[in-house]
Amino acid sequence: MDMLDFHLRPLLRQLLEWKIGMENNFAVSAGKCGKYMNRYLPEEIYAGYLRTYSPAQVHDLWQAVWEMCRLFENTAQEVGKRLGFVYDEREAENSRQYLKRVQQLPRDAAEV
């Protein structure tokens, strides 16, 4: 949960703020900690962002992880294309495969 909340979520929020900026000629602010994102993101994207928050249950956390991955990938592809960057599909797939392996580890696993 710490990885999700303190390491991954800030990167997703930054990417969504870039999307907001691009779509508004960088003339608006998403607010501190993204508090105004709901004003500028399409409803389905903002709803997806909200689904990345979950109760502290293992199953629900994994659902939030996969939602975050989906939202990040879709947004990164869009933002990257519009800003002239290439999205590394191979790296994304490798990351997903790693997460799948971690998700399938037994609870008492000492290493990946």
Secondary structure, DSSP 8 states (H G I E B T S, - for coil): -HIIIIIIHHHHHHHHHHHHHHHTTT-S---GGGTTHHHHS-HHHHHHHHHT---S-HHHHHHHHHHHHHHHHHHHHHHHHHHT----HHHHHHHHHHHHHHHTS-TT-S--
